[in-house]
Amino acid sequence: MPRPRHIVISVYYDRHPAYGRSLQWIAPELQGAQMTMTEDRINDPRPSQTWEGTVDGPTFTRFARAWRLPADAAEPTSGAGNSTHDSPPQRYTLDGMNWEDDGRSPIVCVSVEVTPLPATGGGS
């Protein structure tokens, strides 16, 4: 079974975005995940929002496929099975064209940081 992942999603908007400001709109694959908005700078001169949270393996797999993240985002880079080894976060940037509707998008770009978490021991 895929391991859980810690995800940080930072969205950078065009000025005064009228829509596209919810995580559900940006990443519907994460609906129901325990993501928390950690930064809301929607009224700044360079508007942005950041969500952060840990998702289970199946949710991450669905998210990675939908966002076309590289296959190596799905598994730790080294130390598999060694809970004392921390895998470094993997970072990706997607431009706003991924969210275009009729040739327009309120999003300039999205930054995604994925950190594989160590396998948890025990039970079934």
SULGIQUI-V841432 format. One record per residue. N is the residue number from 0. RES is the residue in three letters. PHI is phi in whole degrees, 0 to 359 (NA if undefined). BURIAL is + if it has 16 or more other ideal C-beta (glycine too) atoms within 10 Angstrom, else -. Layout:
# SULGIQUI-V841432
n=N res=RES phi=PHI burial=BURIAL
n=N res=RES phi=PHI burial=BURIAL
This chain:
# SULGIQUI-V841432
n=0 res=MET phi=NA burial=-
n=1 res=PRO phi=297 burial=-
n=2 res=ARG phi=282 burial=+
n=3 res=PRO phi=292 burial=+
n=4 res=ARG phi=227 burial=+
n=5 res=HIS phi=262 burial=-
n=6 res=ILE phi=238 burial=+
n=7 res=VAL phi=237 burial=+
n=8 res=ILE phi=243 burial=+
n=9 res=SER phi=247 burial=+
n=10 res=VAL phi=248 burial=+
n=11 res=TYR phi=248 burial=+
n=12 res=TYR phi=256 burial=+
n=13 res=ASP phi=290 burial=-
n=14 res=ARG phi=300 burial=-
n=15 res=HIS phi=51 burial=-
n=16 res=PRO phi=294 burial=+
n=17 res=ALA phi=271 burial=-
n=18 res=TYR phi=207 burial=-
n=19 res=GLY phi=80 burial=+
n=20 res=ARG phi=258 burial=+
n=21 res=SER phi=250 burial=-
n=22 res=LEU phi=297 burial=+
n=23 res=GLN phi=298 burial=-
n=24 res=TRP phi=286 burial=-
n=25 res=ILE phi=285 burial=+
n=26 res=ALA phi=222 burial=+
n=27 res=PRO phi=300 burial=-
n=28 res=GLU phi=294 burial=+
n=29 res=LEU phi=262 burial=+
n=30 res=GLN phi=302 burial=-
n=31 res=GLY phi=91 burial=-
n=32 res=ALA phi=285 burial=+
n=33 res=GLN phi=272 burial=-
n=34 res=MET phi=265 burial=+
n=35 res=THR phi=241 burial=-
n=36 res=MET phi=287 burial=-
n=37 res=THR phi=256 burial=-
n=38 res=GLU phi=209 burial=-
n=39 res=ASP phi=229 burial=-
n=40 res=ARG phi=240 burial=-
n=41 res=ILE phi=294 burial=-
n=42 res=ASN phi=262 burial=-
n=43 res=ASP phi=285 burial=-
n=44 res=PRO phi=301 burial=-
n=45 res=ARG phi=241 burial=-
n=46 res=PRO phi=299 burial=+
n=47 res=SER phi=204 burial=+
n=48 res=GLN phi=217 burial=+
n=49 res=THR phi=227 burial=+
n=50 res=TRP phi=241 burial=+
n=51 res=GLU phi=214 burial=+
n=52 res=GLY phi=174 burial=+
n=53 res=THR phi=255 burial=-
n=54 res=VAL phi=240 burial=+
n=55 res=ASP phi=287 burial=-
n=56 res=GLY phi=303 burial=-
n=57 res=PRO phi=298 burial=-
n=58 res=THR phi=295 burial=+
n=59 res=PHE phi=296 burial=+
n=60 res=THR phi=300 burial=+
n=61 res=ARG phi=298 burial=-
n=62 res=PHE phi=298 burial=+
n=63 res=ALA phi=299 burial=+
n=64 res=ARG phi=295 burial=-
n=65 res=ALA phi=296 burial=-
n=66 res=TRP phi=268 burial=+
n=67 res=ARG phi=55 burial=-
n=68 res=LEU phi=287 burial=+
n=69 res=PRO phi=301 burial=-
n=70 res=ALA phi=303 burial=-
n=71 res=ASP phi=289 burial=-
n=72 res=ALA phi=286 burial=+
n=73 res=ALA phi=275 burial=+
n=74 res=GLU phi=227 burial=-
n=75 res=PRO phi=302 burial=+
n=76 res=THR phi=282 burial=-
n=77 res=SER phi=199 burial=-
n=78 res=GLY phi=73 burial=-
n=79 res=ALA phi=305 burial=-
n=80 res=GLY phi=85 burial=-
n=81 res=ASN phi=252 burial=-
n=82 res=SER phi=289 burial=-
n=83 res=THR phi=268 burial=-
n=84 res=HIS phi=260 burial=-
n=85 res=ASP phi=267 burial=-
n=86 res=SER phi=276 burial=+
n=87 res=PRO phi=289 burial=-
n=88 res=PRO phi=293 burial=-
n=89 res=GLN phi=250 burial=+
n=90 res=ARG phi=243 burial=-
n=91 res=TYR phi=222 burial=-
n=92 res=THR phi=232 burial=-
n=93 res=LEU phi=240 burial=+
n=94 res=ASP phi=277 burial=-
n=95 res=GLY phi=295 burial=+
n=96 res=MET phi=297 burial=-
n=97 res=ASN phi=292 burial=-
n=98 res=TRP phi=240 burial=+
n=99 res=GLU phi=291 burial=-
n=100 res=ASP phi=224 burial=-
n=101 res=ASP phi=56 burial=-
n=102 res=GLY phi=79 burial=-
n=103 res=ARG phi=233 burial=-
n=104 res=SER phi=213 burial=+
n=105 res=PRO phi=282 burial=+
n=106 res=ILE phi=258 burial=+
n=107 res=VAL phi=278 burial=+
n=108 res=CYS phi=199 burial=+
n=109 res=VAL phi=230 burial=+
n=110 res=SER phi=252 burial=-
n=111 res=VAL phi=237 burial=+
n=112 res=GLU phi=240 burial=+
n=113 res=VAL phi=240 burial=+
n=114 res=THR phi=239 burial=+
n=115 res=PRO phi=295 burial=+
n=116 res=LEU phi=258 burial=+
n=117 res=PRO phi=296 burial=+
n=118 res=ALA phi=297 burial=-
n=119 res=THR phi=270 burial=-
n=120 res=GLY phi=277 burial=-
n=121 res=GLY phi=92 burial=-
n=122 res=GLY phi=344 burial=-
n=123 res=SER phi=247 burial=-
